[in-house]
Amino acid sequence: MTEIPTGAPTGARADEPDPAQAPGAAAFPLTRGCPFTPPEGYRAMREEGGLTRAAIPGGKHAWLLTRHDDVRAALAHPAASSDARHPAFPALGDGEQAVAAELRPFIRMDPPDHTRVRRMLVGEFTVKRVRAMRPAIEEICAEQVDHLLAQPTPADLVGEYANRVSTTVICRLLGVPLADLEFFRRITSVSGARGSTEAEVTAALGELFGLIDRLIDEKAAQPRDDLISRLVTGPLARGEITRQSLLSQIGITLNAGHETSRNMIPLAALALLHHPDQLDRLRADPELWPGAVEELLRYLSVADVIPLRVAREDIPVSGGVIPAGDGFIALLAGADHDPEAFPEPERLDITRPQRNHVAFGYGAHQCVGQNLGRVEIEIALRTLFDRVPTLRPAAALADLPTRSASAIFGLDEVPVTW
């Protein structure tokens, strides 16, 4: 595992010699030694000041933020830009910046464009609307547990349960037919992988956009009770968004909605299986589940490297200043394991009183689907452990293949038995 050396320079000005060229400069990204916790190097960065200059893929450099207060302050700062068209945008994947700059998903926009597009989507993910979806999500999870139990053991909790739940939920919300579950898994695996080339990402998204493009015509002719229908008959029909932009926004909503839950559900289940005292408390008192989900979100922080930004002007943080024109990455797992914000952060405690984690990001770009994510993860885990009380891992933790090269961290397979 690569570690950040102590003494890594922090907080330099743009007109000073580039500290990333100095001996001992950080190389990023790092890998997790344990799938439940951030890379050990995050601790060293935090202790050295919380602001570290790093060399990232593609020959660029970016500042890394690891302190909870700094992550929140920087992400909420009006000078923090998400626009992928900026030359200093700190993309970690080969094709990530080029594709985002061309397609302009709303997570890679700044106000007022970001505000306008986000407003079109946010009404679909309110607490009230998500609460109304609970019966449908409970039905989906029950069906997928039936599917899991029909498999020979050991069965893969990712492919035979989590992927099926996450894909079915987001597709039903959007109004996308579920003809091929593996189609969505394949598309998101390519588009979310750092090693995918621009051509590979473009080709994968081209397949997805082809499907969505056909659906737009179908929904325009025969609207239904789903998100795509409401966007087609509303903003698109009124000329408030172009068809190409609509394709991008639906695509990112489907991708994000699928990937986050697909990775969180099996990783959270495994974390509870490896912390049986916490699972026993949930079984004794199911009212603890909502708080347990918050703690699991903090503890695992699978969207760790999603907040990629460029400073349009100097942004002060406790460790120094992010100079204007430089890219920076707000490390959510670093913030969520900051002992200044969360005492004993490496300890999983489902009754932890702190709920100020940043697992869904922070500021104007905080995840628009977080209400749905919370409910979906809760129901998926509750249903799984209620229906399969003898569930247990079928492989050693150290032997599980991780998705370290993906935008959202997770595990490729989680073999389980019962």
C-alpha positions in Angstrom: 0.0 0.0 0.0 1.3 3.4 -0.9 1.5 5.8 2.0 1.9 9.6 2.2 5.3 10.2 3.7 5.5 12.4 6.8 6.8 15.9 6.0 4.8 16.1 2.7 4.7 19.9 1.8 1.4 21.6 2.2 -0.2 25.0 1.6 2.2 26.4 -1.0 1.4 29.4 -3.1 1.0 29.0 -6.9 4.0 31.2 -7.6 6.3 29.1 -5.4 8.3 26.0 -6.7 5.9 23.1 -7.2 6.2 21.0 -4.0 4.9 17.9 -5.8 8.3 17.9 -7.6 10.1 17.7 -4.3 11.4 14.4 -2.9 8.8 12.7 -0.8 5.8 14.3 -2.5 2.6 12.4 -2.4 1.3 10.2 -5.2 -2.5 9.8 -5.5 -4.8 7.9 -5.5 -4.0 5.5 -2.6 -5.6 2.1 -2.0 -7.4 0.8 1.1 -5.6 -1.7 3.2 -9.0 -2.7 4.7 -12.2 -2.3 2.7 -13.9 -0.8 5.7 -11.5 2.1 6.3 -9.7 4.8 4.3 -6.1 4.4 3.1 -3.7 4.7 6.1 -2.0 7.6 4.3 -5.0 9.8 4.9 -4.1 9.8 8.6 -0.6 11.0 7.9 -1.9 13.8 5.6 -4.3 14.9 8.3 -1.7 15.0 11.0 0.7 16.9 8.7 -1.7 19.7 8.3 -4.6 18.3 6.2 -3.6 20.0 3.0 -1.3 18.0 0.8 0.0 18.6 -2.7 -0.1 15.4 -4.8 0.8 14.0 -8.2 -2.3 12.5 -9.8 -2.8 10.5 -13.0 -2.3 12.3 -16.3 0.7 14.3 -15.1 -1.3 16.8 -13.1 -1.1 17.9 -9.5 -3.9 18.6 -7.0 -4.4 19.5 -3.4 -5.8 16.8 -1.1 -8.0 17.7 1.9 -8.4 15.3 4.7 -9.8 17.2 7.7 -13.5 17.3 8.3 -13.7 21.1 8.8 -11.6 21.8 5.7 -13.6 19.5 3.5 -16.8 21.2 4.5 -15.4 24.7 4.2 -13.8 24.1 0.8 -16.8 22.4 -0.7 -19.1 25.1 0.5 -16.8 27.9 -0.7 -18.3 29.9 -3.6 -15.0 29.8 -5.5 -15.0 25.9 -5.6 -15.7 25.0 -9.2 -17.0 21.6 -10.4 -16.6 22.5 -14.1 -14.7 19.7 -15.8 -13.8 22.0 -18.7 -11.1 23.8 -16.5 -7.6 22.7 -17.5 -6.7 22.0 -13.8 -9.8 19.8 -13.2 -8.3 17.0 -11.1 -9.7 14.0 -13.0 -8.4 10.6 -11.8 -9.5 8.6 -14.8 -8.1 8.6 -18.3 -11.3 9.5 -20.1 -13.1 11.2 -17.1 -12.4 14.8 -17.8 -12.8 14.7 -21.6 -16.2 13.0 -21.4 -17.5 15.1 -18.5 -16.4 18.3 -20.3 -18.3 17.2 -23.5 -21.4 15.8 -21.9 -21.6 18.2 -18.9 -23.6 16.2 -16.4 -24.9 18.5 -13.7 -22.5 17.2 -11.1 -19.7 18.8 -13.2 -21.5 22.1 -13.7 -21.3 25.4 -11.7 -24.2 27.7 -10.9 -26.4 29.0 -12.6 -26.4 25.9 -14.9 -26.0 23.5 -12.0 -28.8 25.2 -10.0 -31.2 25.1 -13.0 -30.7 21.4 -13.8 -30.6 20.3 -10.1 -33.9 22.1 -9.6 -35.5 19.8 -12.3 -34.4 16.7 -10.4 -34.6 17.6 -6.7 -38.4 17.3 -6.4 -38.1 13.6 -7.3 -36.0 12.8 -4.2 -37.7 14.7 -1.4 -38.3 12.9 1.9 -42.0 12.8 1.2 -41.6 11.2 -2.3 -39.1 8.7 -1.1 -41.3 7.8 1.8 -44.0 7.0 -0.7 -41.6 4.7 -2.5 -40.9 2.5 0.6 -43.5 -0.2 -0.2 -42.1 -0.6 -3.7 -38.5 -0.8 -2.4 -39.6 -3.4 0.2 -41.2 -5.4 -2.5 -38.1 -5.2 -4.7 -35.8 -6.3 -1.9 -38.1 -9.2 -0.9 -38.1 -10.4 -4.5 -34.3 -10.2 -4.7 -33.8 -12.1 -1.4 -35.9 -14.8 -2.9 -33.6 -14.8 -5.9 -30.5 -14.9 -3.7 -31.9 -17.8 -1.7 -32.5 -19.7 -4.9 -28.8 -19.7 -5.8 -26.4 -22.4 -4.8 -24.0 -21.5 -2.0 -21.7 -19.7 -1.8 -23.6 -17.0 -3.6 -22.3 -13.6 -4.6 -24.0 -10.9 -2.6 -23.0 -8.3 -5.1 -24.3 -9.9 -8.3 -27.2 -11.9 -6.9 -28.6 -9.2 -4.6 -27.1 -5.7 -4.4 -26.8 -5.1 -8.1 -30.3 -6.4 -8.7 -31.8 -4.2 -6.0 -30.0 -1.0 -7.0 -30.7 -1.4 -10.7 -34.3 -2.3 -10.2 -35.0 0.6 -7.8 -33.4 3.4 -10.0 -34.8 2.0 -13.2 -38.3 1.9 -11.7 -37.9 5.5 -10.5 -36.7 6.7 -13.9 -39.1 4.5 -16.0 -36.4 2.5 -17.6 -37.3 -1.1 -18.6 -35.4 -3.9 -16.9 -34.7 -6.2 -19.9 -31.1 -6.8 -19.0 -29.7 -6.2 -15.5 -26.2 -7.0 -16.6 -26.4 -4.3 -19.3 -26.5 -1.6 -16.6 -23.8 -3.3 -14.5 -21.5 -3.4 -17.5 -22.2 0.2 -18.6 -21.5 1.6 -15.1 -18.5 -0.6 -14.6 -16.9 0.9 -17.7 -18.0 4.5 -17.3 -17.0 4.6 -13.6 -13.6 2.9 -13.9 -10.5 5.2 -13.8 -8.7 2.9 -16.2 -11.3 3.3 -19.0 -10.1 5.3 -21.9 -12.1 8.2 -23.4 -13.1 6.0 -26.3 -14.3 3.2 -23.9 -16.3 5.5 -21.8 -17.8 7.2 -24.8 -18.8 3.9 -26.3 -20.4 2.6 -23.1 -22.3 5.8 -22.5 -23.3 5.8 -26.2 -25.1 2.5 -25.6 -26.9 3.9 -22.5 -27.8 7.2 -24.3 -29.2 5.2 -27.2 -31.6 3.4 -24.8 -32.6 6.7 -23.1 -33.0 8.5 -26.4 -35.6 5.9 -27.5 -37.3 6.2 -24.1 -37.6 10.0 -24.5 -39.7 9.5 -27.7 -41.8 6.8 -26.0 -42.5 9.0 -23.0 -43.3 12.0 -25.1 -46.0 9.9 -27.0 -47.3 8.1 -23.9 -46.2 9.6 -20.6 -46.2 7.5 -17.5 -45.7 8.0 -13.7 -41.9 8.2 -13.8 -39.1 10.7 -13.8 -38.2 10.5 -17.5 -41.9 11.2 -18.4 -42.0 14.2 -16.1 -38.8 15.6 -17.5 -39.9 15.0 -21.1 -43.3 16.5 -20.7 -42.0 19.3 -18.5 -38.6 21.0 -18.9 -37.9 19.4 -22.3 -41.3 20.3 -23.7 -41.0 23.9 -22.4 -37.5 24.3 -24.0 -35.8 24.6 -20.6 -33.3 21.9 -21.4 -31.9 20.5 -24.6 -32.4 16.9 -25.6 -28.6 16.2 -25.4 -28.4 17.8 -22.0 -31.4 15.7 -20.8 -29.6 12.6 -22.0 -26.6 13.5 -19.9 -28.6 14.3 -16.8 -30.7 11.1 -17.0 -27.6 9.1 -17.6 -25.7 10.5 -14.6 -28.8 10.0 -12.4 -29.0 6.4 -13.4 -25.3 5.8 -13.1 -25.0 7.4 -9.7 -28.2 5.9 -8.3 -27.1 2.4 -9.4 -23.4 2.6 -8.4 -23.7 4.0 -4.9 -26.2 1.5 -3.6 -24.7 -1.4 -5.5 -21.4 -0.8 -3.6 -22.8 0.2 -0.3 -25.3 -2.6 0.3 -22.8 -5.6 0.2 -20.0 -3.6 1.9 -22.3 -2.5 4.7 -23.7 -6.1 5.1 -20.1 -7.4 5.3 -19.2 -4.7 7.9 -22.1 -5.8 10.1 -21.2 -9.5 9.7 -17.6 -8.6 10.9 -19.1 -6.6 13.8 -21.6 -9.1 15.2 -22.1 -7.0 18.4 -23.5 -4.2 16.3 -25.7 -6.6 14.2 -27.0 -8.1 17.5 -28.1 -4.7 18.7 -30.0 -4.1 15.4 -31.7 -7.5 15.7 -32.7 -6.6 19.3 -33.9 -3.2 18.4 -34.9 -2.5 14.7 -35.6 1.1 15.6 -31.8 1.6 15.5 -31.6 0.9 11.7 -31.9 4.5 10.5 -29.0 5.6 12.7 -27.0 2.5 11.8 -27.3 3.5 8.1 -25.9 6.9 8.9 -23.0 5.3 10.8 -22.3 2.8 7.9 -22.3 5.7 5.4 -19.7 7.5 7.5 -17.7 4.4 8.3 -17.4 3.2 4.6 -17.6 6.5 2.7 -17.6 4.8 -0.7 -17.9 8.1 -2.7 -14.6 9.2 -1.2 -13.0 10.8 -4.3 -16.1 12.1 -6.1 -15.7 15.8 -5.0 -13.2 17.0 -7.7 -12.9 20.8 -7.7 -10.9 23.8 -9.0 -10.3 26.9 -6.9 -11.4 29.9 -9.0 -9.8 32.1 -6.3 -7.7 31.5 -3.2 -9.6 29.2 -0.7 -8.3 29.3 2.9 -8.4 26.1 5.0 -6.8 25.3 8.3 -3.7 23.8 6.6 -3.0 26.7 4.4 -4.5 28.1 1.1 -5.6 26.3 -2.0 -4.3 28.8 -4.6 -6.5 30.2 -7.3 -6.4 28.1 -10.5 -5.4 24.8 -8.7 -7.4 21.6 -8.6 -8.3 20.0 -5.3 -9.9 16.8 -4.1 -12.0 16.8 -0.9 -11.5 13.3 0.5 -14.8 12.3 2.1 -13.4 9.2 3.8 -10.6 11.3 5.3 -13.1 13.8 6.7 -15.4 11.0 8.0 -12.5 9.4 9.8 -11.2 12.7 11.3 -11.0 12.1 15.1 -11.6 15.8 15.7 -15.1 15.3 14.3 -15.7 11.6 15.2 -14.0 10.2 18.3 -12.5 6.8 17.7 -13.4 7.0 14.0 -12.2 3.5 13.1 -14.8 2.0 15.5 -18.2 1.1 14.0 -20.8 2.3 16.5 -24.5 2.3 15.2 -25.5 4.5 18.1 -22.9 7.1 17.5 -24.5 10.5 18.2 -22.6 12.5 15.5 -24.6 12.7 12.2 -22.5 15.4 10.5 -20.8 13.0 8.1 -20.0 14.0 4.5 -20.6 10.6 2.8 -23.0 12.3 0.4 -20.7 15.3 -0.1 -21.3 18.8 1.1 -22.4 22.2 -0.2 -24.4 22.9 -3.4 -23.3 19.6 -5.0 -24.4 17.4 -2.1 -25.9 14.2 -3.5 -29.4 15.0 -4.9 -30.5 11.4 -4.3 -29.3 11.0 -0.7 -32.8 10.5 0.7 -33.5 7.6 -1.7 -30.0 6.2 -0.9 -30.6 6.1 2.8 -34.0 4.4 2.5 -32.8 1.9 -0.1 -29.7 0.9 1.9 -31.8 0.5 5.1 -34.5 -1.6 3.5 -32.0 -3.8 1.6 -30.0 -4.5 4.7 -33.0 -5.0 7.0 -34.7 -7.4 4.5 -31.5 -9.3 4.0 -30.8 -9.9 7.7 -34.4 -10.5 8.6 -34.9 -13.1 5.9 -31.5 -14.7 6.1 -30.6 -14.8 9.9 -27.8 -17.3 9.3 -26.0 -15.3 6.7 -22.3 -15.4 7.0 -19.2 -14.7 4.8 -17.8 -17.5 2.7 -14.4 -15.9 2.0 -11.7 -14.2 4.0 -11.9 -10.4 4.0 -8.3 -10.1 2.6 -9.2 -12.3 -0.3 -12.1 -10.2 -1.6 -11.4 -8.3 -4.9 -11.8 -4.5 -4.4 -13.0 -1.9 -6.9 -10.1 0.5 -6.0 -9.9 1.8 -9.6 -13.5 2.9 -9.7 -15.0 6.3 -8.9 -17.2 4.6 -6.2 -15.3 2.2 -3.9 -16.7 -1.3 -3.4 -16.1 -5.0 -3.8 -16.4 -7.0 -7.0 -17.7 -10.1 -5.2 -18.9 -10.9 -1.7 -19.4 -14.7 -1.4 -21.8 -15.6 1.3 -23.5 -18.7 2.6 -26.3 -19.4 5.1 
